[in-house]
């Protein structure tokens, strides 16, 4: 069985690992939130330009201006599509990070359970040794009391 100092070292390493993965997960979540904000902004721009195109067609619009509007909206659609892919990739990375964090936490819990079990066994052994020493002292006192008369 591993010594207490070895388990303490393993526990500290596991805590550090879980903390590191937790920070990475937090960073990924922040990056994903930024990517979602950018996606939302792109959607707002697209709606705005679609409304502008609608209003411009109602008042009359040259073919070249219509083409420019449509081309810009198509560019926004491509940017939205690309941003959706980025958000999906970030979500996948976050899920991987969560799984890694859960694994680190399970590892930490295992080491802590081993340490608790080892501490309990040490306490039982010390109690048993203390009881044996007490029994021996009592037996010696008993012998002295009965053999000295």
Buried (B, 14 or more C-beta within 10 A) or exposed (E): EEEEEEBEEBBEEBBEBBEEBBEBBEEBBEBBEEBBEBBEEBEEBBEEBEEEBEEBEEEEBEEEEEEEBEEBBEEBEEBBEEBBEBBEEBBEBBEEBBEBBEEBBEBBEEBBEBBEEBEEEEEEEEEEEEEEEEEEEEEEEEEEEEEEE
